[in-house]
Structures are given as structure tokens and as C-alpha cells.
């Protein structure tokens, strides 16, 4: 009888050890999945936890709301894109009548005045990509690069292309976050 007790004890210990090892492995797998490490290899470059939306076409109303500007009568929106997430980013290119430039600047309540020759917006400010964003082609320019953000934390930069005598092409970039 004593031989039977001696062989039963190691078998029970082996069973408990195997069970503990299985539970430890399951716990490790669950921990890796909850941390995201288990998902990295199978996502093929897809961001499962996006913090920024892909750029989308912005309407004139969105340009006004995000950038805190009022587009004057006769404005032609040429291109506009925005992206939301941890940051809100917006770029817009539009044409306004030359006679509306002073009113546009006044209603936008910029915290800086236009500076002749200032290239405050460049190719890097193009949120949506595309071929219509070409601030580097402007020769006669003026720009605004706000040092202080608006009350809600929006920072704005503007490039005014003054090459045409009767219209101004405006390149506007706004960011918050």
C-alpha cells in the first residue's frame, strides 16, 4: 500500500504543475493581447487604434468654423481639407475679390498684422495633399503667422498671393490640439 501512495503523489504533483503552466501560458497570451502586442504581427500596417482621421474634403462652412474666419462674398473655394483626432488640422486655398481683403482680415481678428514678403504657409501645410496646393508659385506675397492662438487654442497661418490685380489667392492653415 505504501508503494501505491508514493506513486500517486508524484503524479498529482505533475498534474498540478502542468495545470499551473497551462494557466500561466493562457494568462501571458491574454496579457499580450490586451496590451496590443499580440495584434501587431497580424495587422499588416492597419492602425487599430487611430488617433487622427485621414484627411477629408472640407466645406466652406468647415473652413470658417475651424479657422475662425468669415469667407467674404465672391469667395471661390479651390481646395480644402481637414483631419481630426488628437489635433484638428485644416488647410484651405481660396480666391477672394481684391476689394474684400481688408474686410476678410478684419473679421478674422488675427492676432498679427500681414507682413509683406512673409511666406507663412508652404508645402508642408498641405493637409490633404494634391496638386492644387502651390503657395511657392506666388511672387508678390504677404503673410500672417500668429504667435498667439485664438481663445480655443487654434493657431493660424496665412499666405496672401497678391500676383493678380483683381483677386487674392489665400492659403490658410489652422491647427488646434
Secondary structure, 3 states (H helix, E strand, C coil): CHHHHHHHHHHHHHHHHHHHHHHHHHHHHHHHHHHCHHHHCCCCCCCCCCCECCCEECCHHHHHHHHCCCCCCCCEEEEEEEECECCEEEEEEEEEEHHHHHHHHHHHCCCCCCEECCCCCCHHHCCCCCCCCCHHHCCCEEEEECCCCCCCCCEEEEEEECCCCCEEEEEEEEEEC
